[in-house]
Amino acid sequence: MKRVVNLAVLAVCIVALSGCGREPTPLNTVSSNTIGQELVDLKKAFDSNVITEKEYQAQRKAILDQNK
C-alpha cells in the first residue's frame, strides 16, 4: 500500500514539474494597420511637427497608391 502511495505522489510530482524549464512558446503576432489607421497615424505625425508637409503629402500618396 505504501508503494502505491509513493508511486501516486511521484506521478503527481512529475506531472506538476513537467512544464518547468521549457522555453516559453513565442507568440506569433501580426501587425496590420488599416489604410485609415495609417492615414490617422501619418496625420498625427504631421500635426505634431514630426514630419514636414512635403513628407506628409508624399507618404499619404504612397499609402493610397499602394492600396489601389
C-alpha positions in Angstrom: 0.0 0.0 0.0 2.8 2.4 0.9 4.4 1.7 -2.5 1.2 2.6 -4.3 1.0 5.9 -2.4 4.7 6.7 -3.2 4.1 6.0 -6.9 1.0 8.2 -6.9 3.0 11.0 -5.2 5.8 10.6 -7.7 3.3 10.7 -10.6 1.8 13.9 -9.3 5.2 15.5 -8.9 6.2 14.5 -12.4 3.1 16.0 -13.9 3.4 19.2 -11.8 7.0 19.7 -12.8 6.7 18.7 -16.4 6.2 22.3 -17.6 9.3 23.6 -15.7 12.4 24.5 -17.6 10.7 24.8 -21.0 11.3 27.7 -23.3 8.2 29.9 -23.5 6.2 29.5 -26.7 6.7 32.6 -28.7 3.6 34.5 -29.6 3.1 35.0 -33.3 1.7 38.4 -33.8 1.0 40.1 -37.0 0.7 43.8 -37.0 -1.6 45.0 -39.8 -2.9 48.5 -39.9 -5.8 49.5 -42.0 -5.4 52.2 -44.6 -7.4 54.5 -42.3 -5.2 53.9 -39.3 -2.1 54.5 -41.3 -3.5 57.8 -42.5 -4.5 58.8 -39.0 -1.1 58.0 -37.7 0.5 59.9 -40.5 -1.7 62.9 -39.8 -0.8 62.8 -36.1 2.9 62.9 -37.1 2.3 65.9 -39.3 0.2 67.7 -36.7 3.0 67.1 -34.1 5.6 68.6 -36.5 7.4 65.2 -36.7 7.3 65.3 -40.5 7.1 68.2 -43.0 4.1 68.9 -45.2 6.1 67.6 -48.2 6.8 64.3 -46.3 3.2 64.1 -45.3 1.9 64.5 -48.8 4.4 62.0 -50.2 3.7 59.4 -47.6 0.0 59.9 -47.9 0.2 59.4 -51.6 2.3 56.3 -51.2 -0.2 54.8 -48.7 -3.1 55.5 -51.0 -1.3 54.3 -54.2 -0.1 51.0 -52.7 -3.7 50.1 -51.7 -5.3 50.7 -55.1 
